Amino acid sequence: MALEIYGHEDVIMRLDRTICMYKDIPYFVTVTTGQEMDPTNKNLVKDIKLTPLKGTEKSIFINHTDKEFSYSSLQLGYMLYRDTITEKKMAFFMTRAPRRIQKQGLAIEYTLSEPSKRFPDNRWFSGAAMYDCITGNHPRLSKAIEKIENETHSSCPIHRHLAVGRLDSPSRCKRIGLLYRARLIAYLDTMSDVDDKRFVLFPSHDASFMKKLIDKLIAADGFSVTF
């Protein structure tokens, strides 16, 4: 649960330049100078500015005490962004650093990725990539595999906790790997049989759990998973 915030200095320390939720939508937060006034109530100061991460909507001003504003911990997962090494889009598994921090919203300096961040700039944090990460907005499995085979992506998320990526060189690209929270758990041999859409799970202590987790997700595209 989020800690209560007291005073403008506390608002700056805990919320400035973080990502928080407003009406269940993620926004980039900046703390205002306190001069913005509510046109319906000249005595009410709106102390934070919310900038959309995605789309063309204009920024809005609200007070941090707004009942529809939440600075509790956000649920993260896979984020799709361009990798500076391969110059292709890639799935990065994002997490929040497990340490005590003063920031209440999601802050860039306490956001970790696997593989480690290889981003060309910091625009990933306040843009559409992070919006899709937080909201779990990812393509279906068949579309993700198509992106990999077309060599526009080296890997691609299909779920908050699942992504697919090639296991062979781009020129061959015969096997597609399935990753759970950055761990390789299964593979698909795309050249073995035209009609074979079975992911084979690698032996592990939680293989049965993994099968249940991904069965329904990939079945919608005609895929299955086996041991």
Buried (B, 14 or more C-beta within 10 A) or exposed (E): EEEEBEEBEBBBBBBBBBBBBBEEBBBBBBBBEEEBEEEEEEEEBBBBBBBBBBEEEEEEBBBBEEEEBBBEEBEBBBBBBBBEEEEBBBBBBBBBEEEEEEBBBBBBEBBBBBEEBBBEEEEBBBBBBBBBBBBBEBBBBBEBBBBBBEEEBBBBBBBBBBBBBBBEEEEEBBBBBBBBBBEEBBBBBBEEEEEEBBBEBBEEEEBEEBBEBBEEBBEEBEBEBEE
